[in-house]
Amino acid sequence: MKFTKMHGIGNDYIYINCFEETVENPEEVSRLVSKRHYGIGSDGLVLICPSNIADCRMQIYNEDGSEAMMCGNGIRCVGKYVYDHGIVDKLRIRVDTRDGVKILDMKEKDGRVYEVTVDMGIPRLTGVLEEPITAADRDLVFTGVSTGNPHAVFLVEDVDAVDLAHIGPCLENHTRFQPDRVNVEFVQVIDRGHIRMRVWERGSGITLACGTGATASVYAGIQLGLLDDCVEVELSGGRLAIRLDKETGHMFMTGPAVEVFHGEIDLKMLAGEEIRYYSRGREKDGLRF
């Protein structure tokens, strides 16, 4: 399988050109290639496919093999890929996702895209503002926002003080968010135009960035009266600019897209090595484990 590794401010995925490649069982492929020590290493798998209603279609699978509705950092890289690799020859394109068709406006230099603005659509609240919840023996409040993917946004005084590895999975799998689970954002408001954010993504865990999460966090902050319409979001992997268009209610996300490397991987060999690893045993004991 030929692949390209790309990232948007550290949120990295393995991209497959399905105009040329066929990927059977993408859920299992994502799980295999995403492993950072035994595979290529990524937050998941993105398939770039033909579409009857847009310039291309994006399918995204998390590190655990579950399929996502949308990915803000991932879709910027899809735009870069199809332009840089000659699949499209225009800088405004339409990308079909499980959350509908998204419009991308791209900037290029020397024939390569370096920055993309995505119309993320109109977010919606999925509950009341600052709803109480108890998790990991802590009483918290969150604001639920859907940007295609479900998000729970928690305001804190210091994002660095949050034990995200501990509380993240507790919230992702909380009974309040079943059966779909939820993405978790902890947000520190610096001023009305600047926030800091850390994220626990469902199916992937701690990631360096989340575009839909950044959009949801800004939307929640605006609804709570804490943020203006244009906000810089500082994440572990870099910065995104999020803007609300008051007239349409649409949110726009702007950020970089980077190609890291490309190559080929033998999926049968990768799967075979995993099977052999787990089946090794001592024959004299009559055990296989």
Protein Blocks (a to p, Z undefined) as FASTA:
>chain_A
ZZddddeehiacddddfklbccehkllmmmmmmpmklmnopabdcdddddfkbmbdcddd
dfkopacfbdfklmmmmmmmmmmnopaccfbdcdddfkbpaddddddeehiafbdcddeb
jaddfbdehiacdeehiacddddddehiacdddddfblklpcfklmmmmmmmgmklcckb
paddddddfblmbccdddddehklpafbdfklmmmmmmmmmmnopacfbdcdddfkbccd
ddddfknopacdddddddfbdcdddfklmmmmmmmmmmgccfklopaZZ
